[in-house]
Amino acid sequence: MKNIGPYAEQLFFLILENQKNFWYKSIQGILSLEKKYSKEVIDLSCKRAIAYGAHKYQTIKNICKNGAYNLPFEMESLCK
């Protein structure tokens, strides 16, 4: 995850913390996204997921797929 970028690395530790028994599949899934998306897209998707408190593979995949990594952040959501 560190090779993808700083946000992916940060997400790695959040997943370890929040999915103690099931972290492996989430990490493996995120790493597999490199087959379809660039490291930059995955890292930006991780950044967005972190900002909204999401730590699941499916969320990262959806952000990559729908291009939400390019959207601006809504400050209201981040201040909660």
C-alpha positions in Angstrom: 0.0 0.0 0.0 2.9 2.3 0.7 4.0 1.9 -3.0 0.6 3.2 -4.1 0.9 6.5 -2.1 0.6 8.1 1.3 -3.2 8.0 1.5 -3.2 4.3 0.6 -0.7 3.7 3.3 -2.8 5.6 5.8 -5.8 3.6 4.8 -3.9 0.4 5.3 -3.4 1.3 9.0 -7.0 2.3 9.4 -8.2 -1.0 7.9 -5.9 -2.9 10.2 -7.4 -1.0 13.2 -11.0 -1.3 12.2 -11.1 -4.7 10.6 -8.9 -6.7 12.9 -10.0 -10.1 11.7 -10.8 -9.3 8.1 -8.2 -6.8 7.0 -6.5 -9.2 4.5 -9.3 -9.3 1.9 -9.7 -5.6 1.9 -6.0 -4.9 1.4 -5.8 -7.6 -1.2 -8.8 -6.1 -3.0 -7.3 -2.6 -3.0 -4.0 -3.8 -4.3 -5.8 -5.6 -7.1 -7.2 -2.3 -8.3 -3.8 -1.6 -9.8 -4.7 -3.9 -12.6 -7.3 -1.4 -13.8 -6.4 2.0 -12.3 -3.2 4.0 -11.8 -1.6 4.4 -8.4 -2.6 8.1 -8.4 -6.3 7.2 -8.9 -6.2 4.6 -6.2 -4.4 6.9 -3.8 -6.8 9.8 -4.4 -9.7 7.4 -3.9 -8.1 6.4 -0.6 -7.9 10.0 0.4 -11.5 10.6 -0.3 -12.6 7.4 1.6 -10.5 8.5 4.6 -12.1 12.0 4.5 -15.5 10.4 4.8 -14.6 7.7 7.3 -14.9 4.8 4.8 -12.4 1.9 5.2 -13.8 -0.8 2.9 -12.5 -2.2 -0.4 -15.9 -1.8 -2.1 -15.9 1.9 -1.3 -12.5 2.4 -2.8 -13.4 0.4 -5.8 -16.6 2.5 -6.4 -14.7 5.8 -5.9 -12.2 4.7 -8.6 -14.9 3.4 -10.9 -17.2 6.5 -10.8 -14.4 9.1 -10.8 -15.4 10.5 -7.4 -11.7 10.9 -6.5 -11.8 14.1 -8.7 -14.7 15.7 -6.8 -14.2 18.4 -4.3 -14.8 17.6 -0.6 -17.8 19.0 1.1 -16.6 20.7 4.2 -19.7 20.0 6.2 -19.1 16.3 6.0 -15.5 16.6 7.0 -16.2 18.7 10.1 -18.4 16.1 11.8 
